[in-house]
Amino acid sequence: YYGTYADVEKRIESFSPFVVEVDQTVDGQEWAAGVDLAVDIDDMVRLRTEGAMRRVSYETGQRQPVDDGPPGAVEADLYQLNAYVLAAYRLPWLGLEPYVWLEAIHRPSTLGDTVFIPSAGLNVHFTPEAQLKIQYAHITFHDTVTDSVGNPSDNDFGALVSRLVLAF
């Protein structure tokens, strides 16, 4: 994928005659590439992996505002890397499928430049159209390239999530 994006601000300067001033506030270019691999063994074992790399660069003075930073902060040019690995084994009874998942995200952030998310879960297949998914993840923040003012691990947390999936 390759593309450009922009954001503009519009101001009404005059009602008679009607004049609208348009200022471009964000001007960026982005490219991204991804790859995935899926392997199934005898309807019992599922292996999945996916990775993506993204590059964003901005024109001087036309950067995107930062969502999770101090007021007035803007995004830097960045590379972002994301990847995950999933391994699941479908047990021969009760539709149970335990799995483990490891995800990693690397990008500049005020919380730390790298996030690791190891997790484990259980899928319960009631029917081919209905399943319950339960997963626990422990999210950890790290500085692998940059040095933060604080300790990134202060932001670590765990999450237990579940969802009922219905296919129509």
Secondary structure, 3 states (H helix, E strand, C coil): CEEEEEEEEEEEEEECCEEEEEEEEEEEEEEEEEEEEEEEECCCEEEEEEEEEEEEEECCCCCCECCCCCCCCECCCEEEEEEEEEEEECCCCCCEEEEEEEEEEECCCCCCCEEEEEEEEEEEEEECCEEEEEEEEEEEEECCCCCCCCCHHHHCEEEEEEEEEECC
